[in-house]
Amino acid sequence: MGTSSESIQGEAISVVDAFYKKLQEVKEEKRLLKEQNKHILHTLQKMGSAPHTTPTETPEVLSQDKINEYAKIGEQ
């Protein structure tokens, strides 16, 4: 039974390793998306298209067309 236990433990370790690698990939992807979003927002603000809000202001409600337009810009 020792080999069976070792086999299960080895399999568990490889599952955890795979999960950890995937977690790191997702974290990096999230970091890159946040960076890209900052760049997009900055660009839109320079163009005058994005709302300039302060914590006391209510953010502009975007129409679905505007959201789709921003999404297309982000994909480029």
N, CA, C, O and CB atoms as a CASP TS submission, in Angstrom:
PFRMAT TS
TARGET T0000
AUTHOR 0000-0000-0000
METHOD Language model
MODEL 1
PARENT N/A
ATOM      1  N   MET     1       0.815  -1.205   0.000  1.00  0.00           N
ATOM      2  CA  MET     1       0.000   0.000   0.000  1.00  0.00           C
ATOM      3  C   MET     1       0.856   1.264   0.000  1.00  0.00           C
ATOM      4  O   MET     1       0.360   2.349  -0.306  1.00  0.00           O
ATOM      5  CB  MET     1      -0.926   0.001   1.202  1.00  0.00           C
ATOM      6  N   GLY     2       2.134   1.130   0.341  1.00  0.00           N
ATOM      7  CA  GLY     2       3.012   2.283   0.375  1.00  0.00           C
ATOM      8  C   GLY     2       3.141   2.950  -0.984  1.00  0.00           C
ATOM      9  O   GLY     2       3.135   4.177  -1.076  1.00  0.00           O
ATOM     10  N   THR     3       3.260   2.141  -2.054  1.00  0.00           N
ATOM     11  CA  THR     3       3.397   2.708  -3.390  1.00  0.00           C
ATOM     12  C   THR     3       2.116   3.396  -3.832  1.00  0.00           C
ATOM     13  O   THR     3       2.166   4.418  -4.518  1.00  0.00           O
ATOM     14  CB  THR     3       3.778   1.626  -4.388  1.00  0.00           C
ATOM     15  N   SER     4       0.972   2.849  -3.448  1.00  0.00           N
ATOM     16  CA  SER     4      -0.300   3.471  -3.793  1.00  0.00           C
ATOM     17  C   SER     4      -0.415   4.847  -3.134  1.00  0.00           C
ATOM     18  O   SER     4      -0.857   5.810  -3.762  1.00  0.00           O
ATOM     19  CB  SER     4      -1.475   2.568  -3.366  1.00  0.00           C
ATOM     20  N   SER     5      -0.017   4.928  -1.877  1.00  0.00           N
ATOM     21  CA  SER     5      -0.050   6.187  -1.146  1.00  0.00           C
ATOM     22  C   SER     5       0.919   7.202  -1.767  1.00  0.00           C
ATOM     23  O   SER     5       0.602   8.382  -1.916  1.00  0.00           O
ATOM     24  CB  SER     5       0.296   5.953   0.337  1.00  0.00           C
ATOM     25  N   GLU     6       2.117   6.700  -2.127  1.00  0.00           N
ATOM     26  CA  GLU     6       3.108   7.570  -2.761  1.00  0.00           C
ATOM     27  C   GLU     6       2.612   8.045  -4.116  1.00  0.00           C
ATOM     28  O   GLU     6       2.832   9.195  -4.497  1.00  0.00           O
ATOM     29  CB  GLU     6       4.451   6.842  -2.915  1.00  0.00           C
ATOM     30  N   SER     7       1.946   7.165  -4.838  1.00  0.00           N
ATOM     31  CA  SER     7       1.402   7.516  -6.144  1.00  0.00           C
ATOM     32  C   SER     7       0.349   8.611  -6.014  1.00  0.00           C
ATOM     33  O   SER     7       0.340   9.578  -6.776  1.00  0.00           O
ATOM     34  CB  SER     7       0.801   6.279  -6.824  1.00  0.00           C
ATOM     35  N   ILE     8      -0.533   8.444  -5.040  1.00  0.00           N
ATOM     36  CA  ILE     8      -1.586   9.446  -4.806  1.00  0.00           C
ATOM     37  C   ILE     8      -0.952  10.770  -4.396  1.00  0.00           C
ATOM     38  O   ILE     8      -1.371  11.833  -4.854  1.00  0.00           O
ATOM     39  CB  ILE     8      -2.586   8.960  -3.711  1.00  0.00           C
ATOM     40  N   GLN     9       0.053  10.703  -3.538  1.00  0.00           N
ATOM     41  CA  GLN     9       0.728  11.918  -3.082  1.00  0.00           C
ATOM     42  C   GLN     9       1.421  12.613  -4.261  1.00  0.00           C
ATOM     43  O   GLN     9       1.357  13.836  -4.388  1.00  0.00           O
ATOM     44  CB  GLN     9       1.754  11.585  -1.969  1.00  0.00           C
ATOM     45  N   GLY    10       2.074  11.838  -5.109  1.00  0.00           N
ATOM     46  CA  GLY    10       2.739  12.396  -6.292  1.00  0.00           C
ATOM     47  C   GLY    10       1.742  13.056  -7.228  1.00  0.00           C
ATOM     48  O   GLY    10       1.993  14.131  -7.772  1.00  0.00           O
ATOM     49  N   GLU    11       0.597  12.389  -7.408  1.00  0.00           N
ATOM     50  CA  GLU    11      -0.451  12.946  -8.266  1.00  0.00           C
ATOM     51  C   GLU    11      -0.995  14.242  -7.664  1.00  0.00           C
ATOM     52  O   GLU    11      -1.239  15.211  -8.384  1.00  0.00           O
ATOM     53  CB  GLU    11      -1.595  11.922  -8.462  1.00  0.00           C
ATOM     54  N   ALA    12      -1.182  14.255  -6.347  1.00  0.00           N
ATOM     55  CA  ALA    12      -1.682  15.455  -5.664  1.00  0.00           C
ATOM     56  C   ALA    12      -0.700  16.611  -5.828  1.00  0.00           C
ATOM     57  O   ALA    12      -1.106  17.753  -6.045  1.00  0.00           O
ATOM     58  CB  ALA    12      -1.921  15.168  -4.165  1.00  0.00           C
ATOM     59  N   ILE    13       0.576  16.311  -5.724  1.00  0.00           N
ATOM     60  CA  ILE    13       1.595  17.354  -5.879  1.00  0.00           C
ATOM     61  C   ILE    13       1.564  17.920  -7.293  1.00  0.00           C
ATOM     62  O   ILE    13       1.660  19.133  -7.477  1.00  0.00           O
ATOM     63  CB  ILE    13       2.997  16.800  -5.557  1.00  0.00           C
ATOM     64  N   SER    14       1.430  17.039  -8.305  1.00  0.00           N
ATOM     65  CA  SER    14       1.397  17.554  -9.668  1.00  0.00           C
ATOM     66  C   SER    14       0.129  18.355  -9.939  1.00  0.00           C
ATOM     67  O   SER    14       0.164  19.302 -10.723  1.00  0.00           O
ATOM     68  CB  SER    14       1.510  16.412 -10.660  1.00  0.00           C
ATOM     69  N   VAL    15      -0.982  18.000  -9.314  1.00  0.00           N
ATOM     70  CA  VAL    15      -2.216  18.777  -9.460  1.00  0.00           C
ATOM     71  C   VAL    15      -2.023  20.162  -8.838  1.00  0.00           C
ATOM     72  O   VAL    15      -2.406  21.174  -9.424  1.00  0.00           O
ATOM     73  CB  VAL    15      -3.421  18.039  -8.797  1.00  0.00           C
ATOM     74  N   VAL    16      -1.427  20.193  -7.650  1.00  0.00           N
ATOM     75  CA  VAL    16      -1.173  21.472  -6.975  1.00  0.00           C
ATOM     76  C   VAL    16      -0.208  22.320  -7.797  1.00  0.00           C
ATOM     77  O   VAL    16      -0.408  23.527  -7.931  1.00  0.00           O
ATOM     78  CB  VAL    16      -0.604  21.240  -5.554  1.00  0.00           C
ATOM     79  N   ASP    17       0.843  21.699  -8.351  1.00  0.00           N
ATOM     80  CA  ASP    17       1.794  22.424  -9.195  1.00  0.00           C
ATOM     81  C   ASP    17       1.102  23.025 -10.417  1.00  0.00           C
ATOM     82  O   ASP    17       1.326  24.186 -10.760  1.00  0.00           O
ATOM     83  CB  ASP    17       2.930  21.492  -9.640  1.00  0.00           C
ATOM     84  N   ALA    18       0.264  22.229 -11.067  1.00  0.00           N
ATOM     85  CA  ALA    18      -0.461  22.714 -12.243  1.00  0.00           C
ATOM     86  C   ALA    18      -1.393  23.861 -11.864  1.00  0.00           C
ATOM     87  O   ALA    18      -1.496  24.854 -12.584  1.00  0.00           O
ATOM     88  CB  ALA    18      -1.262  21.571 -12.896  1.00  0.00           C
ATOM     89  N   PHE    19      -2.069  23.712 -10.728  1.00  0.00           N
ATOM     90  CA  PHE    19      -2.962  24.770 -10.257  1.00  0.00           C
ATOM     91  C   PHE    19      -2.171  26.044  -9.984  1.00  0.00           C
ATOM     92  O   PHE    19      -2.598  27.132 -10.370  1.00  0.00           O
ATOM     93  CB  PHE    19      -3.714  24.323  -8.987  1.00  0.00           C
ATOM     94  N   TYR    20      -1.025  25.919  -9.323  1.00  0.00           N
ATOM     95  CA  TYR    20      -0.196  27.074  -8.983  1.00  0.00           C
ATOM     96  C   TYR    20       0.299  27.775 -10.252  1.00  0.00           C
ATOM     97  O   TYR    20       0.279  29.003 -10.334  1.00  0.00           O
ATOM     98  CB  TYR    20       1.002  26.640  -8.109  1.00  0.00           C
ATOM     99  N   LYS    21       0.745  26.985 -11.246  1.00  0.00           N
ATOM    100  CA  LYS    21       1.203  27.578 -12.511  1.00  0.00           C
ATOM    101  C   LYS    21       0.064  28.337 -13.181  1.00  0.00           C
ATOM    102  O   LYS    21       0.260  29.450 -13.670  1.00  0.00           O
ATOM    103  CB  LYS    21       1.751  26.487 -13.463  1.00  0.00           C
ATOM    104  N   LYS    22      -1.131  27.738 -13.205  1.00  0.00           N
ATOM    105  CA  LYS    22      -2.283  28.385 -13.828  1.00  0.00           C
ATOM    106  C   LYS    22      -2.638  29.659 -13.065  1.00  0.00           C
ATOM    107  O   LYS    22      -2.967  30.677 -13.675  1.00  0.00           O
ATOM    108  CB  LYS    22      -3.495  27.423 -13.872  1.00  0.00           C
ATOM    109  N   LEU    23      -2.574  29.609 -11.735  1.00  0.00           N
ATOM    110  CA  LEU    23      -2.851  30.784 -10.912  1.00  0.00           C
ATOM    111  C   LEU    23      -1.879  31.912 -11.255  1.00  0.00           C
ATOM    112  O   LEU    23      -2.285  33.069 -11.369  1.00  0.00           O
ATOM    113  CB  LEU    23      -2.758  30.430  -9.413  1.00  0.00           C
ATOM    114  N   GLN    24      -0.608  31.580 -11.418  1.00  0.00           N
ATOM    115  CA  GLN    24       0.390  32.597 -11.767  1.00  0.00           C
ATOM    116  C   GLN    24       0.095  33.190 -13.151  1.00  0.00           C
ATOM    117  O   GLN    24       0.230  34.397 -13.353  1.00  0.00           O
ATOM    118  CB  GLN    24       1.817  31.988 -11.736  1.00  0.00           C
ATOM    119  N   GLU    25      -0.306  32.340 -14.097  1.00  0.00           N
ATOM    120  CA  GLU    25      -0.670  32.832 -15.435  1.00  0.00           C
ATOM    121  C   GLU    25      -1.846  33.796 -15.355  1.00  0.00           C
ATOM    122  O   GLU    25      -1.836  34.854 -15.984  1.00  0.00           O
ATOM    123  CB  GLU    25      -1.015  31.656 -16.372  1.00  0.00           C
ATOM    124  N   VAL    26      -2.856  33.424 -14.580  1.00  0.00           N
ATOM    125  CA  VAL    26      -4.052  34.262 -14.445  1.00  0.00           C
ATOM    126  C   VAL    26      -3.697  35.596 -13.775  1.00  0.00           C
ATOM    127  O   VAL    26      -4.183  36.652 -14.182  1.00  0.00           O
ATOM    128  CB  VAL    26      -5.143  33.522 -13.627  1.00  0.00           C
ATOM    129  N   LYS    27      -2.846  35.534 -12.746  1.00  0.00           N
ATOM    130  CA  LYS    27      -2.418  36.768 -12.075  1.00  0.00           C
ATOM    131  C   LYS    27      -1.679  37.684 -13.043  1.00  0.00           C
ATOM    132  O   LYS    27      -1.902  38.895 -13.045  1.00  0.00           O
ATOM    133  CB  LYS    27      -1.521  36.443 -10.868  1.00  0.00           C
ATOM    134  N   GLU    28      -0.804  37.115 -13.864  1.00  0.00           N
ATOM    135  CA  GLU    28      -0.048  37.909 -14.837  1.00  0.00           C
ATOM    136  C   GLU    28      -0.995  38.497 -15.884  1.00  0.00           C
ATOM    137  O   GLU    28      -0.864  39.661 -16.263  1.00  0.00           O
ATOM    138  CB  GLU    28       1.043  37.044 -15.522  1.00  0.00           C
ATOM    139  N   GLU    29      -1.946  37.688 -16.346  1.00  0.00           N
ATOM    140  CA  GLU    29      -2.925  38.172 -17.322  1.00  0.00           C
ATOM    141  C   GLU    29      -3.740  39.322 -16.730  1.00  0.00           C
ATOM    142  O   GLU    29      -3.999  40.319 -17.405  1.00  0.00           O
ATOM    143  CB  GLU    29      -3.862  37.022 -17.770  1.00  0.00           C
ATOM    144  N   LYS    30      -4.140  39.179 -15.472  1.00  0.00           N
ATOM    145  CA  LYS    30      -4.895  40.231 -14.792  1.00  0.00           C
ATOM    146  C   LYS    30      -4.063  41.502 -14.695  1.00  0.00           C
ATOM    147  O   LYS    30      -4.572  42.599 -14.924  1.00  0.00           O
ATOM    148  CB  LYS    30      -5.329  39.769 -13.388  1.00  0.00           C
ATOM    149  N   ARG    31      -2.773  41.356 -14.355  1.00  0.00           N
ATOM    150  CA  ARG    31      -1.887  42.511 -14.240  1.00  0.00           C
ATOM    151  C   ARG    31      -1.764  43.213 -15.597  1.00  0.00           C
ATOM    152  O   ARG    31      -1.818  44.441 -15.673  1.00  0.00           O
ATOM    153  CB  ARG    31      -0.491  42.078 -13.721  1.00  0.00           C
ATOM    154  N   LEU    32      -1.599  42.427 -16.664  1.00  0.00           N
ATOM    155  CA  LEU    32      -1.478  42.999 -18.004  1.00  0.00           C
ATOM    156  C   LEU    32      -2.771  43.714 -18.418  1.00  0.00           C
ATOM    157  O   LEU    32      -2.727  44.786 -19.022  1.00  0.00           O
ATOM    158  CB  LEU    32      -1.132  41.898 -19.023  1.00  0.00           C
ATOM    159  N   LEU    33      -3.924  43.110 -18.089  1.00  0.00           N
ATOM    160  CA  LEU    33      -5.198  43.741 -18.427  1.00  0.00           C
ATOM    161  C   LEU    33      -5.393  45.045 -17.663  1.00  0.00           C
ATOM    162  O   LEU    33      -5.896  46.022 -18.218  1.00  0.00           O
ATOM    163  CB  LEU    33      -6.354  42.789 -18.136  1.00  0.00           C
ATOM    164  N   LYS    34      -4.998  45.066 -16.393  1.00  0.00           N
ATOM    165  CA  LYS    34      -5.101  46.294 -15.605  1.00  0.00           C
ATOM    166  C   LYS    34      -4.229  47.387 -16.220  1.00  0.00           C
ATOM    167  O   LYS    34      -4.641  48.543 -16.314  1.00  0.00           O
ATOM    168  CB  LYS    34      -4.689  46.037 -14.134  1.00  0.00           C
ATOM    169  N   GLU    35      -3.023  47.009 -16.637  1.00  0.00           N
ATOM    170  CA  GLU    35      -2.101  47.959 -17.274  1.00  0.00           C
ATOM    171  C   GLU    35      -2.702  48.470 -18.585  1.00  0.00           C
ATOM    172  O   GLU    35      -2.645  49.664 -18.878  1.00  0.00           O
ATOM    173  CB  GLU    35      -0.716  47.295 -17.533  1.00  0.00           C
ATOM    174  N   GLN    36      -3.273  47.563 -19.365  1.00  0.00           N
ATOM    175  CA  GLN    36      -3.894  47.932 -20.636  1.00  0.00           C
ATOM    176  C   GLN    36      -5.088  48.857 -20.393  1.00  0.00           C
ATOM    177  O   GLN    36      -5.276  49.835 -21.117  1.00  0.00           O
ATOM    178  CB  GLN    36      -4.340  46.670 -21.411  1.00  0.00           C
ATOM    179  N   ASN    37      -5.894  48.547 -19.372  1.00  0.00           N
ATOM    180  CA  ASN    37      -7.049  49.381 -19.060  1.00  0.00           C
ATOM    181  C   ASN    37      -6.622  50.783 -18.651  1.00  0.00           C
ATOM    182  O   ASN    37      -7.262  51.764 -19.030  1.00  0.00           O
ATOM    183  CB  ASN    37      -7.880  48.743 -17.952  1.00  0.00           C
ATOM    184  N   LYS    38      -5.538  50.881 -17.874  1.00  0.00           N
ATOM    185  CA  LYS    38      -5.021  52.203 -17.491  1.00  0.00           C
ATOM    186  C   LYS    38      -4.645  52.996 -18.725  1.00  0.00           C
ATOM    187  O   LYS    38      -4.959  54.181 -18.841  1.00  0.00           O
ATOM    188  CB  LYS    38      -3.802  52.070 -16.555  1.00  0.00           C
ATOM    189  N   HIS    39      -3.960  52.321 -19.656  1.00  0.00           N
ATOM    190  CA  HIS    39      -3.529  52.974 -20.898  1.00  0.00           C
ATOM    191  C   HIS    39      -4.742  53.417 -21.714  1.00  0.00           C
ATOM    192  O   HIS    39      -4.766  54.531 -22.236  1.00  0.00           O
ATOM    193  CB  HIS    39      -2.638  52.024 -21.735  1.00  0.00           C
ATOM    194  N   ILE    40      -5.750  52.545 -21.824  1.00  0.00           N
ATOM    195  CA  ILE    40      -6.964  52.874 -22.581  1.00  0.00           C
ATOM    196  C   ILE    40      -7.679  54.055 -21.942  1.00  0.00           C
ATOM    197  O   ILE    40      -8.077  54.988 -22.640  1.00  0.00           O
ATOM    198  CB  ILE    40      -7.911  51.656 -22.658  1.00  0.00           C
ATOM    199  N   LEU    41      -7.845  54.026 -20.636  1.00  0.00           N
ATOM    200  CA  LEU    41      -8.519  55.125 -19.941  1.00  0.00           C
ATOM    201  C   LEU    41      -7.754  56.427 -20.137  1.00  0.00           C
ATOM    202  O   LEU    41      -8.356  57.467 -20.403  1.00  0.00           O
ATOM    203  CB  LEU    41      -8.663  54.813 -18.440  1.00  0.00           C
ATOM    204  N   HIS    42      -6.429  56.375 -20.007  1.00  0.00           N
ATOM    205  CA  HIS    42      -5.609  57.566 -20.190  1.00  0.00           C
ATOM    206  C   HIS    42      -5.786  58.122 -21.608  1.00  0.00           C
ATOM    207  O   HIS    42      -5.935  59.329 -21.803  1.00  0.00           O
ATOM    208  CB  HIS    42      -4.121  57.245 -19.915  1.00  0.00           C
ATOM    209  N   THR    43      -5.765  57.218 -22.589  1.00  0.00           N
ATOM    210  CA  THR    43      -5.942  57.631 -23.987  1.00  0.00           C
ATOM    211  C   THR    43      -7.314  58.271 -24.195  1.00  0.00           C
ATOM    212  O   THR    43      -7.430  59.312 -24.842  1.00  0.00           O
ATOM    213  CB  THR    43      -5.771  56.425 -24.933  1.00  0.00           C
ATOM    214  N   LEU    44      -8.352  57.639 -23.642  1.00  0.00           N
ATOM    215  CA  LEU    44      -9.709  58.182 -23.791  1.00  0.00           C
ATOM    216  C   LEU    44      -9.833  59.540 -23.098  1.00  0.00           C
ATOM    217  O   LEU    44     -10.504  60.440 -23.605  1.00  0.00           O
ATOM    218  CB  LEU    44     -10.751  57.197 -23.214  1.00  0.00           C
ATOM    219  N   GLN    45      -9.187  59.686 -21.944  1.00  0.00           N
ATOM    220  CA  GLN    45      -9.229  60.961 -21.243  1.00  0.00           C
ATOM    221  C   GLN    45      -8.535  62.043 -22.062  1.00  0.00           C
ATOM    222  O   GLN    45      -9.003  63.180 -22.119  1.00  0.00           O
ATOM    223  CB  GLN    45      -8.576  60.837 -19.859  1.00  0.00           C
ATOM    224  N   LYS    46      -7.414  61.687 -22.700  1.00  0.00           N
ATOM    225  CA  LYS    46      -6.716  62.655 -23.552  1.00  0.00           C
ATOM    226  C   LYS    46      -7.598  63.058 -24.729  1.00  0.00           C
ATOM    227  O   LYS    46      -7.576  64.206 -25.174  1.00  0.00           O
ATOM    228  CB  LYS    46      -5.378  62.072 -24.061  1.00  0.00           C
ATOM    229  N   MET    47      -8.376  62.093 -25.229  1.00  0.00           N
ATOM    230  CA  MET    47      -9.280  62.377 -26.348  1.00  0.00           C
ATOM    231  C   MET    47     -10.537  63.103 -25.874  1.00  0.00           C
ATOM    232  O   MET    47     -11.301  63.624 -26.687  1.00  0.00           O
ATOM    233  CB  MET    47      -9.666  61.076 -27.065  1.00  0.00           C
ATOM    234  N   GLY    48     -10.747  63.135 -24.573  1.00  0.00           N
ATOM    235  CA  GLY    48     -11.932  63.792 -24.029  1.00  0.00           C
ATOM    236  C   GLY    48     -13.166  62.913 -24.065  1.00  0.00           C
ATOM    237  O   GLY    48     -14.278  63.411 -23.887  1.00  0.00           O
ATOM    238  N   SER    49     -12.998  61.616 -24.290  1.00  0.00           N
ATOM    239  CA  SER    49     -14.143  60.714 -24.404  1.00  0.00           C
ATOM    240  C   SER    49     -14.507  60.038 -23.088  1.00  0.00           C
ATOM    241  O   SER    49     -15.644  59.607 -22.898  1.00  0.00           O
ATOM    242  CB  SER    49     -13.861  59.664 -25.439  1.00  0.00           C
ATOM    243  N   ALA    50     -13.545  59.949 -22.187  1.00  0.00           N
ATOM    244  CA  ALA    50     -13.802  59.236 -20.934  1.00  0.00           C
ATOM    245  C   ALA    50     -14.226  60.213 -19.853  1.00  0.00           C
ATOM    246  O   ALA    50     -13.782  61.362 -19.841  1.00  0.00           O
ATOM    247  CB  ALA    50     -12.556  58.449 -20.484  1.00  0.00           C
ATOM    248  N   PRO    51     -15.075  59.767 -18.953  1.00  0.00           N
ATOM    249  CA  PRO    51     -15.496  60.653 -17.871  1.00  0.00           C
ATOM    250  C   PRO    51     -14.332  60.927 -16.918  1.00  0.00           C
ATOM    251  O   PRO    51     -13.573  60.024 -16.567  1.00  0.00           O
ATOM    252  CB  PRO    51     -16.684  60.041 -17.105  1.00  0.00           C
ATOM    253  N   HIS    52     -14.211  62.170 -16.514  1.00  0.00           N
ATOM    254  CA  HIS    52     -13.230  62.539 -15.493  1.00  0.00           C
ATOM    255  C   HIS    52     -14.014  62.640 -14.201  1.00  0.00           C
ATOM    256  O   HIS    52     -14.755  63.599 -13.985  1.00  0.00           O
ATOM    257  CB  HIS    52     -12.465  63.899 -15.839  1.00  0.00           C
ATOM    258  N   THR    53     -13.849  61.653 -13.349  1.00  0.00           N
ATOM    259  CA  THR    53     -14.646  61.651 -12.126  1.00  0.00           C
ATOM    260  C   THR    53     -13.760  61.806 -10.909  1.00  0.00           C
ATOM    261  O   THR    53     -12.592  61.418 -10.909  1.00  0.00           O
ATOM    262  CB  THR    53     -15.466  60.371 -12.018  1.00  0.00           C
ATOM    263  N   THR    54     -14.338  62.375  -9.885  1.00  0.00           N
ATOM    264  CA  THR    54     -13.699  62.416  -8.581  1.00  0.00           C
ATOM    265  C   THR    54     -14.586  61.571  -7.677  1.00  0.00           C
ATOM    266  O   THR    54     -15.710  61.245  -8.061  1.00  0.00           O
ATOM    267  CB  THR    54     -13.521  63.906  -8.034  1.00  0.00           C
ATOM    268  N   PRO    55     -14.120  61.211  -6.501  1.00  0.00           N
ATOM    269  CA  PRO    55     -14.950  60.366  -5.628  1.00  0.00           C
ATOM    270  C   PRO    55     -16.318  60.969  -5.293  1.00  0.00           C
ATOM    271  O   PRO    55     -17.247  60.235  -4.957  1.00  0.00           O
ATOM    272  CB  PRO    55     -14.211  60.094  -4.347  1.00  0.00           C
ATOM    273  N   THR    56     -16.451  62.287  -5.380  1.00  0.00           N
ATOM    274  CA  THR    56     -17.731  62.906  -5.036  1.00  0.00           C
ATOM    275  C   THR    56     -18.688  62.972  -6.229  1.00  0.00           C
ATOM    276  O   THR    56     -19.878  63.239  -6.062  1.00  0.00           O
ATOM    277  CB  THR    56     -17.498  64.304  -4.492  1.00  0.00           C
ATOM    278  N   GLU    57     -18.164  62.728  -7.428  1.00  0.00           N
ATOM    279  CA  GLU    57     -19.014  62.774  -8.617  1.00  0.00           C
ATOM    280  C   GLU    57     -19.659  61.413  -8.877  1.00  0.00           C
ATOM    281  O   GLU    57     -19.129  60.375  -8.481  1.00  0.00           O
ATOM    282  CB  GLU    57     -18.198  63.217  -9.842  1.00  0.00           C
ATOM    283  N   THR    58     -20.794  61.435  -9.540  1.00  0.00           N
ATOM    284  CA  THR    58     -21.417  60.193  -9.986  1.00  0.00           C
ATOM    285  C   THR    58     -20.832  59.867 -11.353  1.00  0.00           C
ATOM    286  O   THR    58     -20.857  60.713 -12.247  1.00  0.00           O
ATOM    287  CB  THR    58     -22.992  60.311 -10.041  1.00  0.00           C
ATOM    288  N   PRO    59     -20.302  58.653 -11.535  1.00  0.00           N
ATOM    289  CA  PRO    59     -19.728  58.317 -12.832  1.00  0.00           C
ATOM    290  C   PRO    59     -20.802  58.336 -13.935  1.00  0.00           C
ATOM    291  O   PRO    59     -21.980  58.071 -13.695  1.00  0.00           O
ATOM    292  CB  PRO    59     -19.052  56.936 -12.770  1.00  0.00           C
ATOM    293  N   GLU    60     -20.348  58.656 -15.129  1.00  0.00           N
ATOM    294  CA  GLU    60     -21.231  58.683 -16.295  1.00  0.00           C
ATOM    295  C   GLU    60     -21.728  57.264 -16.576  1.00  0.00           C
ATOM    296  O   GLU    60     -20.951  56.309 -16.533  1.00  0.00           O
ATOM    297  CB  GLU    60     -20.495  59.272 -17.543  1.00  0.00           C
ATOM    298  N   VAL    61     -23.008  57.132 -16.859  1.00  0.00           N
ATOM    299  CA  VAL    61     -23.557  55.828 -17.232  1.00  0.00           C
ATOM    300  C   VAL    61     -23.366  55.686 -18.743  1.00  0.00           C
ATOM    301  O   VAL    61     -23.824  56.523 -19.521  1.00  0.00           O
ATOM    302  CB  VAL    61     -25.090  55.689 -16.818  1.00  0.00           C
ATOM    303  N   LEU    62     -22.686  54.621 -19.139  1.00  0.00           N
ATOM    304  CA  LEU    62     -22.370  54.430 -20.549  1.00  0.00           C
ATOM    305  C   LEU    62     -23.445  53.604 -21.241  1.00  0.00           C
ATOM    306  O   LEU    62     -23.962  52.635 -20.684  1.00  0.00           O
ATOM    307  CB  LEU    62     -21.008  53.757 -20.703  1.00  0.00           C
ATOM    308  N   SER    63     -23.767  54.001 -22.450  1.00  0.00           N
ATOM    309  CA  SER    63     -24.707  53.221 -23.244  1.00  0.00           C
ATOM    310  C   SER    63     -24.009  51.954 -23.731  1.00  0.00           C
ATOM    311  O   SER    63     -22.780  51.882 -23.732  1.00  0.00           O
ATOM    312  CB  SER    63     -25.253  54.053 -24.443  1.00  0.00           C
ATOM    313  N   GLN    64     -24.782  50.962 -24.142  1.00  0.00           N
ATOM    314  CA  GLN    64     -24.203  49.714 -24.640  1.00  0.00           C
ATOM    315  C   GLN    64     -23.334  49.989 -25.872  1.00  0.00           C
ATOM    316  O   GLN    64     -22.304  49.341 -26.055  1.00  0.00           O
ATOM    317  CB  GLN    64     -25.319  48.692 -24.981  1.00  0.00           C
ATOM    318  N   ASP    65     -23.738  50.942 -26.716  1.00  0.00           N
ATOM    319  CA  ASP    65     -22.938  51.283 -27.898  1.00  0.00           C
ATOM    320  C   ASP    65     -21.564  51.801 -27.492  1.00  0.00           C
ATOM    321  O   ASP    65     -20.550  51.432 -28.085  1.00  0.00           O
ATOM    322  CB  ASP    65     -23.664  52.332 -28.758  1.00  0.00           C
ATOM    323  N   LYS    66     -21.541  52.666 -26.468  1.00  0.00           N
ATOM    324  CA  LYS    66     -20.272  53.229 -25.989  1.00  0.00           C
ATOM    325  C   LYS    66     -19.395  52.117 -25.409  1.00  0.00           C
ATOM    326  O   LYS    66     -18.188  52.082 -25.650  1.00  0.00           O
ATOM    327  CB  LYS    66     -20.527  54.333 -24.920  1.00  0.00           C
ATOM    328  N   ILE    67     -20.009  51.210 -24.643  1.00  0.00           N
ATOM    329  CA  ILE    67     -19.261  50.095 -24.048  1.00  0.00           C
ATOM    330  C   ILE    67     -18.652  49.239 -25.159  1.00  0.00           C
ATOM    331  O   ILE    67     -17.487  48.850 -25.074  1.00  0.00           O
ATOM    332  CB  ILE    67     -20.184  49.229 -23.131  1.00  0.00           C
ATOM    333  N   ASN    68     -19.436  48.945 -26.199  1.00  0.00           N
ATOM    334  CA  ASN    68     -18.937  48.150 -27.330  1.00  0.00           C
ATOM    335  C   ASN    68     -17.801  48.881 -28.036  1.00  0.00           C
ATOM    336  O   ASN    68     -16.816  48.264 -28.442  1.00  0.00           O
ATOM    337  CB  ASN    68     -20.076  47.846 -28.329  1.00  0.00           C
ATOM    338  N   GLU    69     -17.941  50.200 -28.180  1.00  0.00           N
ATOM    339  CA  GLU    69     -16.904  51.006 -28.830  1.00  0.00           C
ATOM    340  C   GLU    69     -15.601  50.933 -28.034  1.00  0.00           C
ATOM    341  O   GLU    69     -14.528  50.745 -28.607  1.00  0.00           O
ATOM    342  CB  GLU    69     -17.364  52.476 -28.974  1.00  0.00           C
ATOM    343  N   TYR    70     -15.699  51.083 -26.708  1.00  0.00           N
ATOM    344  CA  TYR    70     -14.501  51.005 -25.863  1.00  0.00           C
ATOM    345  C   TYR    70     -13.895  49.611 -25.923  1.00  0.00           C
ATOM    346  O   TYR    70     -12.673  49.463 -25.922  1.00  0.00           O
ATOM    347  CB  TYR    70     -14.838  51.374 -24.404  1.00  0.00           C
ATOM    348  N   ALA    71     -14.742  48.590 -25.976  1.00  0.00           N
ATOM    349  CA  ALA    71     -14.253  47.211 -26.047  1.00  0.00           C
ATOM    350  C   ALA    71     -13.469  46.996 -27.340  1.00  0.00           C
ATOM    351  O   ALA    71     -12.428  46.340 -27.333  1.00  0.00           O
ATOM    352  CB  ALA    71     -15.430  46.207 -25.956  1.00  0.00           C
ATOM    353  N   LYS    72     -13.970  47.553 -28.459  1.00  0.00           N
ATOM    354  CA  LYS    72     -13.272  47.411 -29.742  1.00  0.00           C
ATOM    355  C   LYS    72     -11.913  48.094 -29.679  1.00  0.00           C
ATOM    356  O   LYS    72     -10.927  47.561 -30.189  1.00  0.00           O
ATOM    357  CB  LYS    72     -14.116  48.002 -30.894  1.00  0.00           C
ATOM    358  N   ILE    73     -11.852  49.273 -29.056  1.00  0.00           N
ATOM    359  CA  ILE    73     -10.578  49.988 -28.916  1.00  0.00           C
ATOM    360  C   ILE    73      -9.609  49.142 -28.106  1.00  0.00           C
ATOM    361  O   ILE    73      -8.423  49.063 -28.428  1.00  0.00           O
ATOM    362  CB  ILE    73     -10.785  51.374 -28.241  1.00  0.00           C
ATOM    363  N   GLY    74     -10.123  48.500 -27.039  1.00  0.00           N
ATOM    364  CA  GLY    74      -9.279  47.673 -26.179  1.00  0.00           C
ATOM    365  C   GLY    74      -8.735  46.440 -26.883  1.00  0.00           C
ATOM    366  O   GLY    74      -7.659  45.950 -26.539  1.00  0.00           O
ATOM    367  N   GLU    75      -9.471  45.937 -27.868  1.00  0.00           N
ATOM    368  CA  GLU    75      -9.039  44.735 -28.587  1.00  0.00           C
ATOM    369  C   GLU    75      -7.948  45.037 -29.606  1.00  0.00           C
ATOM    370  O   GLU    75      -7.232  44.128 -30.028  1.00  0.00           O
ATOM    371  CB  GLU    75     -10.223  44.090 -29.285  1.00  0.00           C
ATOM    372  N   GLN    76      -7.811  46.278 -30.002  1.00  0.00           N
ATOM    373  CA  GLN    76      -6.838  46.636 -31.040  1.00  0.00           C
ATOM    374  C   GLN    76      -5.415  46.564 -30.549  1.00  0.00           C
ATOM    375  O   GLN    76      -4.485  46.836 -31.308  1.00  0.00           O
ATOM    376  CB  GLN    76      -7.112  48.019 -31.557  1.00  0.00           C
TER
END
